Amino acid sequence: MKDPVEYLREEIHRVLRSLSFPETEVYFEKPKDALHGDIATNVALVLARAVRKAPREIANLIAEKLVFDSALVASHAVAGPGFINFVLAPEHLRDVGRSILERETTFGNGNELSGQRILLEFVSANPSGPLNIVSARAAAVGDSLCRIFRARGAHVDSEYYINDFGNQVRLLGESLRARYETLLGNPASVPEEGYHGEYLVEFARSVIRREGDKYHSLPAPEASQRLGQLAVQFHVQEHRKILERFRVPFTRWFFESELHGRSAPQAVLKQMEHTGAVFQEDGAMYLRTSAYGDSKDWVVKTSAGQPTYFLPDIAYHVDKFARGYTQLVNILGPDHHHFPSRMSAAMRILGLPAEKLHVIILQQVNLLRDGVAVKMSKRAGEIVEMAELIEEVGVDAARFFFVLRRTTTPLDFDIELAKSRSEENPVYYVQYAHARIASIFRKGQVLLPDASADWSPLAHSEELNLLRRLRELPEVVSEAAAVKDPHGLTTWLREVATQFHRFYHHCRVLGERKDLQAARLALCRATQIVLARGLDLLGVAAPEAM
């Protein structure tokens, strides 16, 4: 099947040469108003300065010389300040339907990322407590991007980085020891900077049930250290369980202690010292990141000789590059706004390709119930747990809702809307369209159409408009990969569902004459395939019945 975009691009380049106009990139977009056509180009506006003519005049000159394959393009017109709009031919739209039935689960795939090795690091929550809803949003976005990048040809690995070393683990151990001793009848206070959540009381109680008072007789530092490691292991296991339930697998769980075990932070510090980018002030060691595009310099080693979090983070990213990835994508929470410029500067200091590091700063999640803010978990006290949310609304609704907005935008998550079985619930609306198609095949007691179906009877405007929507999947997935944001898929899926319901309202499927019924069943099957494909790229199920 010919690609009309590539066909038109070649044809426009031919016309530009015939008019002796400068060569330029020819880009296409979807017109904001569907009445203007299916695709449009602004090439005339791009050329205006070089050609020294009005964009609309240039557009008319180009349009007059365009020659079309009528099986691909039905018509074209100049509009607005100089856009050239194109209407795709019905025969091409029918070919799209045939292609969907031929390709099924590979429709929407592409190869623009072929040869790329991409590492996504996301969630990476501290192993000091349960995962919260910001981690849940990161999981939904990160895993969706893994699926999208793979669909466009990349080799993709996913990684969860575990901070199991240093001051926070010490504080975790001391906090757990205080809870442990208190339960044993020896009241102790949690450190002021420690972890105060009630979940540590529950864990301390489970330690006593399993192991009794064995840690009471140990010196306090040793007891805290051993209890801290127990808490890390427990929380990592809990994180694994809830993420597996959320359909988020990781290629690797990377422990910070691995870096320290091979002295990687110290080696990186020496390497940076050799570049002259490290300096001392008040006994602390600073990295001169301000000379490499950052707003300030950062401490990498305190005056007490302890590495800051920044130093092992640098070593971790050096390790990522050493593994041969062509792109690194980090998904971080809203409190990491300093990270992108700081880490990019460190990579430049070390001579690494900072431009290959892409950092997505996810914005806050506001949890609502019927429009009223939900401030805390029943169990954890100060956080809303990911596990509690999934238990209440389900995996499908949670995953879909977490990617409903752009990653750069705060997200309002309404629990009652996510649970509702109504058209107002976007995931229910899309899944219902898929299930409705399955019910058509059950009711008609017909076999699923295959690639040999005859599409020629399809001519109704709602049939062709539905095909127009279906043909957009490869473009939507490609755009999501390019901008590194799965949000566009949710919008498009709802548009497909809306167009399918319109088609079903206007075009009877079962009970029509034999050839028309067969063609419309083929269109239903193509829609079902595309809905399932789009939902799968978001890690959401496509049910056969609801």
C-alpha positions in Angstrom: 0.0 0.0 0.0 1.4 3.4 -1.0 1.9 6.0 1.7 0.1 9.2 0.5 2.3 11.4 2.6 5.5 10.1 1.0 3.8 10.2 -2.4 2.8 13.8 -1.9 6.2 14.8 -0.5 7.9 13.4 -3.7 5.4 15.1 -5.9 5.8 18.5 -4.2 9.6 18.2 -4.5 9.2 17.6 -8.2 7.0 20.7 -8.5 9.5 22.8 -6.5 12.3 21.8 -8.9 10.1 22.6 -12.0 9.4 26.1 -10.5 13.1 26.6 -9.7 12.2 27.1 -6.1 14.8 26.3 -3.3 14.7 22.8 -2.0 13.2 22.6 1.5 11.8 20.0 3.9 8.1 19.3 3.2 6.1 18.6 6.4 2.5 17.5 6.7 0.0 17.9 9.4 -3.6 17.2 10.1 -5.9 20.2 9.5 -7.6 21.4 12.7 -10.9 21.4 10.9 -11.7 18.0 9.3 -13.8 19.8 6.6 -10.5 21.2 5.2 -9.1 17.8 4.3 -7.1 14.9 5.7 -3.6 16.2 5.5 -2.0 19.6 4.8 1.4 21.2 4.1 2.7 24.7 5.0 5.5 24.5 2.5 4.4 27.7 0.8 4.7 29.6 4.1 8.2 28.1 4.7 9.4 29.3 1.2 7.9 32.8 1.3 11.0 34.6 2.5 13.4 32.8 0.1 11.1 33.1 -2.9 10.0 36.7 -2.0 6.4 36.0 -2.9 3.2 35.9 -0.8 2.7 32.4 0.7 -0.8 32.1 -0.9 0.7 32.9 -4.3 3.4 30.3 -3.9 0.7 27.8 -2.8 -1.3 28.4 -5.9 1.7 28.0 -8.2 2.5 24.7 -6.5 -1.1 23.5 -6.5 -1.5 24.2 -10.2 1.3 21.9 -11.1 0.6 18.9 -8.8 -0.4 15.7 -10.5 -2.2 13.0 -8.4 -2.7 9.3 -8.3 -6.5 9.3 -8.1 -6.4 6.1 -6.0 -4.5 8.0 -3.3 -5.7 11.6 -3.4 -9.2 12.7 -4.4 -8.7 16.5 -4.4 -6.7 19.4 -3.1 -7.2 23.1 -2.4 -5.3 26.2 -1.2 -6.6 27.6 2.1 -5.9 30.3 4.6 -2.6 32.2 4.4 -1.1 29.5 2.1 -1.8 26.0 3.3 -2.3 23.3 0.7 -5.0 20.8 1.9 -5.5 17.3 0.5 -8.5 14.9 0.6 -7.6 11.2 0.5 -9.3 9.0 -2.0 -11.9 6.5 -0.8 -10.0 3.7 -2.5 -6.9 4.5 -0.4 -9.0 4.5 2.8 -10.4 1.1 1.9 -6.8 -0.1 1.3 -6.1 1.1 4.9 -8.8 -1.3 6.1 -7.3 -4.1 4.1 -3.9 -3.4 5.5 -5.2 -3.5 9.1 -6.7 -7.0 8.6 -3.5 -8.1 7.0 -1.2 -6.8 9.7 -3.4 -7.0 12.8 -1.1 -6.7 15.8 1.7 -5.0 13.9 -0.5 -2.2 12.5 0.9 1.0 14.0 4.5 -0.2 14.0 7.3 1.7 12.2 11.0 1.7 11.8 12.2 5.2 12.5 13.8 4.1 15.7 15.4 1.0 14.2 19.0 0.7 15.4 18.3 2.7 18.6 19.1 1.2 22.0 17.0 3.0 24.6 17.1 2.7 28.3 14.2 4.0 30.3 14.6 4.5 34.0 11.4 5.2 35.9 9.7 4.9 39.3 13.0 4.4 41.1 11.3 5.1 44.4 13.3 5.0 47.6 12.9 1.6 49.3 11.7 3.2 52.5 8.0 2.9 52.2 5.1 1.9 49.9 4.8 3.3 46.4 2.6 6.4 46.1 0.4 7.8 43.3 3.2 9.8 41.7 5.2 6.6 41.4 2.0 5.0 39.8 1.9 7.8 37.2 5.6 7.3 36.4 5.0 3.5 36.0 2.1 4.1 33.6 4.0 6.6 31.5 7.3 4.7 31.6 5.9 1.4 30.6 3.7 2.9 27.9 6.8 4.6 26.4 8.6 1.3 26.4 5.8 -0.2 24.4 5.6 2.8 22.0 9.4 2.9 21.4 9.4 -0.9 20.6 6.5 -0.4 18.2 8.6 2.1 16.3 11.6 -0.2 16.0 13.8 0.5 19.0 15.5 -2.0 21.3 14.2 -0.9 24.7 15.3 -1.9 28.2 13.6 -0.6 31.4 15.3 -0.1 34.7 14.4 0.6 38.3 17.2 2.3 40.4 17.2 1.4 44.1 18.9 3.8 46.5 19.9 1.1 49.0 23.0 2.9 50.3 23.9 5.8 52.5 22.2 8.2 54.9 18.6 7.4 54.0 19.1 3.7 54.6 20.7 4.5 58.0 17.7 6.7 58.9 15.4 3.9 57.8 17.2 1.4 60.0 17.1 3.7 63.0 13.4 4.5 62.4 12.6 0.8 62.2 14.7 0.0 65.3 12.7 2.7 67.3 9.4 1.1 66.2 10.8 -2.4 67.0 12.1 -1.5 70.4 8.9 0.3 71.3 6.8 -2.8 70.4 9.1 -4.8 72.7 8.3 -2.5 75.6 11.4 -0.3 75.3 10.0 3.1 74.2 12.3 4.7 71.6 11.9 7.8 69.4 12.0 7.9 65.7 14.8 10.3 64.5 13.4 13.7 63.6 14.6 13.2 59.9 13.6 9.6 59.9 10.5 7.8 58.6 7.4 8.2 60.7 4.8 6.3 58.7 2.6 3.7 60.4 3.6 1.1 57.8 6.9 0.8 59.7 5.0 -0.2 62.9 3.3 -3.0 60.8 6.7 -4.1 59.5 8.3 -4.0 62.9 5.5 -6.2 64.2 6.1 -8.7 61.4 9.8 -8.8 62.3 9.0 -9.6 65.9 6.6 -12.4 64.8 9.2 -14.0 62.6 12.4 -13.3 64.5 11.5 -12.3 68.0 13.8 -10.0 70.0 17.1 -11.1 68.3 18.0 -7.5 67.3 17.4 -6.1 70.8 20.7 -7.7 72.1 22.8 -6.2 69.3 24.6 -2.9 69.5 22.3 -0.2 68.3 24.3 0.7 65.2 24.5 -3.0 64.1 20.8 -3.5 64.9 19.8 -0.4 62.9 22.0 -1.5 60.0 20.6 -5.0 59.8 17.0 -3.8 60.3 17.5 -1.2 57.6 18.6 -3.9 55.1 15.5 -6.0 56.1 13.3 -2.9 55.4 14.9 -2.3 52.0 14.5 -5.9 51.0 10.9 -5.9 52.1 10.0 -2.7 50.3 11.7 -3.7 47.1 9.7 -7.0 47.2 6.5 -5.0 47.8 7.4 -2.6 44.9 8.0 -5.5 42.6 4.6 -7.1 43.5 2.5 -4.0 42.9 4.3 -3.1 39.7 3.8 -6.6 38.3 0.2 -6.3 39.2 0.2 -3.0 37.3 1.6 -4.8 34.3 5.0 -3.0 34.5 7.9 -5.4 34.1 11.5 -4.1 34.4 14.5 -5.5 32.5 16.7 -4.8 35.5 16.5 -3.7 39.1 19.7 -1.8 39.6 21.0 -1.4 43.2 23.1 1.6 44.2 25.1 -0.7 46.4 26.4 -2.3 43.2 28.1 1.0 42.3 29.7 1.3 45.7 30.8 -2.3 45.7 33.0 -1.6 42.7 34.0 1.9 43.9 32.4 3.5 40.9 31.6 6.9 42.6 35.2 7.3 43.7 36.5 6.4 40.2 34.2 9.0 38.6 35.2 11.6 41.2 38.9 11.1 40.3 38.0 11.3 36.6 36.2 14.6 37.1 39.1 15.9 39.2 41.4 15.3 36.2 39.3 17.6 34.1 39.8 20.5 36.5 36.0 20.8 37.1 36.2 19.9 40.8 37.1 22.5 43.4 37.1 22.8 47.2 35.3 25.3 49.4 34.9 25.2 53.2 36.3 21.7 53.2 33.7 20.3 50.7 34.3 19.3 47.1 32.2 21.0 44.4 31.6 20.1 40.8 31.8 23.2 38.6 28.5 22.5 36.7 27.8 26.3 36.3 30.6 26.3 33.6 28.6 23.7 31.6 25.2 25.3 31.5 23.8 24.8 35.0 22.7 27.6 37.2 25.0 26.8 40.1 27.8 24.4 41.3 26.9 21.3 43.3 28.6 19.6 46.3 29.8 16.1 45.4 31.5 15.3 48.7 30.8 17.0 52.0 33.3 18.5 54.4 32.9 15.3 56.5 34.1 13.3 53.5 30.8 11.7 52.6 29.5 11.6 49.0 26.3 13.4 48.3 23.5 11.8 46.3 24.8 13.6 43.2 28.0 11.6 43.0 26.6 8.0 42.8 23.9 9.4 40.4 26.7 10.6 38.1 28.4 7.2 38.4 25.1 5.5 37.6 24.7 7.5 34.4 28.3 6.8 33.4 27.4 3.1 33.8 24.4 3.6 31.6 26.4 5.1 28.8 29.1 2.4 29.2 26.4 -0.2 28.4 26.1 1.2 24.9 22.6 2.8 24.9 22.0 5.4 22.2 19.3 7.2 24.3 18.7 7.5 28.0 15.3 8.5 29.2 14.7 9.3 32.9 11.2 9.9 34.3 11.4 11.8 37.5 8.9 13.4 40.0 8.1 17.1 40.3 10.7 17.6 43.0 13.6 16.9 40.6 13.5 20.1 38.6 17.3 20.7 39.1 18.2 17.3 37.9 18.2 17.7 34.0 20.7 20.7 33.9 22.8 19.3 36.7 23.3 15.8 35.2 23.7 17.2 31.7 26.5 19.4 32.9 28.2 16.4 34.7 28.0 14.4 31.5 29.6 17.2 29.5 32.4 17.4 32.1 33.1 13.7 31.5 33.0 14.0 27.8 29.7 12.0 27.4 26.9 12.9 25.0 24.6 14.8 27.2 22.2 15.4 24.3 21.4 11.7 24.5 20.0 12.1 28.0 16.3 13.0 28.0 14.6 13.8 31.4 10.9 13.9 31.8 9.7 15.7 34.9 6.2 14.4 35.7 4.0 16.8 37.4 1.9 16.4 40.5 -1.1 14.0 40.8 -4.1 15.5 42.6 -6.4 12.6 43.8 -10.1 13.6 44.0 -13.3 11.8 45.0 -16.3 13.5 43.3 -14.2 16.6 42.9 -13.0 16.8 46.5 -9.3 16.3 47.3 -8.2 13.0 48.9 -5.2 14.0 51.1 -3.9 10.8 52.6 -4.0 7.0 52.8 -5.8 5.2 55.5 -2.8 3.0 56.2 0.3 5.0 55.5 -0.8 8.3 56.9 1.1 10.8 54.9 0.9 9.4 51.4 -1.8 7.9 49.1 -0.6 4.4 48.3 -0.5 3.1 44.7 -1.8 -0.3 45.9 -4.9 1.3 47.5 -5.7 3.2 44.4 -5.4 0.1 42.1 -7.5 -1.9 44.5 -10.3 0.6 44.3 -10.3 1.6 40.6 -8.6 -1.3 38.9 -5.4 -1.6 36.7 -7.1 -0.6 33.4 -8.7 2.6 34.7 -5.6 3.6 36.7 -3.2 3.1 33.7 -5.5 5.0 31.3 -6.2 7.9 33.7 -2.5 8.4 34.5 -1.7 9.1 30.8 -4.8 11.3 30.1 -2.7 14.5 30.5 0.6 15.5 29.1 3.6 14.7 31.4 4.2 18.4 31.7 0.7 19.0 33.2 -0.6 18.3 36.7 -3.1 15.5 36.7 -6.5 15.5 38.5 -7.4 11.8 39.1 -11.1 11.5 40.1 -11.6 8.1 41.8 -15.4 8.0 41.3 -15.1 8.9 37.6 -12.5 6.1 37.1 -14.8 3.6 38.7 -18.0 4.6 36.8 -19.5 2.6 34.0 -20.5 5.5 31.9 -19.6 7.4 28.7 -18.0 10.1 30.9 -15.3 7.6 32.0 -12.8 7.7 29.1 -11.4 4.2 29.6 -14.8 2.6 29.9 -15.9 4.5 26.8 -13.0 3.1 24.7 -13.2 -0.4 26.1 -17.0 -0.4 25.5 -16.5 0.3 21.8 -14.2 -2.8 21.6 -16.6 -4.9 23.5 -19.6 -3.7 21.4 -17.8 -4.9 18.2 -17.2 -8.3 19.8 -20.9 -8.5 20.6 -21.8 -7.8 16.9 -19.8 -10.9 15.9 -21.4 -12.9 18.6 -24.9 -11.8 17.7 -24.4 -12.3 14.0 -22.7 -15.7 14.6 -20.2 -14.9 11.9 -16.6 -15.6 11.5 -14.1 -12.8 11.9 -13.3 -11.2 8.5 -9.8 -11.7 7.1 -7.7 -9.9 4.6 -9.6 -11.3 1.6 -12.7 -9.2 2.5 -14.2 -7.0 -0.2 -14.2 -3.4 0.9 -15.6 -1.9 -2.3 -19.2 -1.5 -1.0 -18.1 1.0 1.6 -19.0 4.6 0.4 -21.0 6.1 3.3 -19.4 9.2 4.8 -19.4 7.7 8.3 -17.7 4.5 7.0 -15.0 6.6 5.3 -14.6 8.9 8.3 -14.0 5.9 10.5 -11.4 4.6 8.1 -9.8 8.1 8.2 -9.4 7.7 12.0 -8.1 4.2 11.8 -5.3 5.2 9.3 -4.0 7.6 11.9 -2.6 5.0 14.3 0.9 4.8 12.9 1.2 8.6 12.9 -0.2 8.9 16.4 2.3 6.3 17.7 5.2 7.9 15.8 4.3 11.3 17.3 4.1 9.8 20.8 7.6 8.3 20.4 9.0 11.6 19.0 7.6 13.8 21.9 8.2 11.0 24.5 4.6 11.3 25.8 1.8 8.7 25.5 -0.9 11.2 26.2 -1.9 11.6 22.5 -2.9 8.0 22.3 -5.7 8.5 24.9 -7.2 11.4 23.0 -7.0 9.5 19.7 -8.6 6.3 21.1 -11.5 8.3 22.4 -11.9 9.9 18.9 -11.9 6.4 17.3 -14.5 5.2 19.8 -16.7 8.3 19.1 -16.4 7.8 15.3 -17.2 4.1 15.6 -20.4 4.8 17.6 -21.4 7.4 15.0 -20.8 4.8 12.2 -22.8 2.2 14.1 -25.7 4.6 14.6 -25.9 5.6 10.9 -24.9 2.3 9.2 -26.6 -0.9 10.0 -24.2 -3.8 10.1 -26.2 -7.0 10.5 -29.2 -7.6 8.2 -27.9 -5.6 5.3 -27.4 -7.1 1.8 -24.7 -9.7 1.8 -21.9 -7.7 0.3 -22.5 -4.6 2.3 -22.8 -6.6 5.6 -19.5 -8.3 4.8 -17.8 -5.0 4.1 -19.1 -3.4 7.3 -18.2 -6.4 9.4 -14.6 -6.1 8.0 -14.7 -2.4 9.0 -15.9 -3.4 12.5 -13.0 -5.9 12.7 -10.5 -3.4 11.6 -11.8 -1.0 14.3 -11.6 -3.7 16.9 -8.0 -4.5 16.0 -6.9 -0.8 16.1 -8.7 -0.2 19.4 -7.0 -3.3 20.9 -3.7 -2.2 19.5 -3.9 1.3 20.9 -5.1 0.1 24.3 -2.2 -2.5 24.5 0.3 0.3 23.8 -1.0 1.8 27.1 -1.0 -1.5 28.9 -4.8 -1.5 29.1 -6.9 -4.6 28.4 -9.4 -4.8 25.4 -12.4 -6.7 26.8 -14.7 -8.8 24.7 -17.7 -8.1 27.0 -18.5 -5.6 29.7 
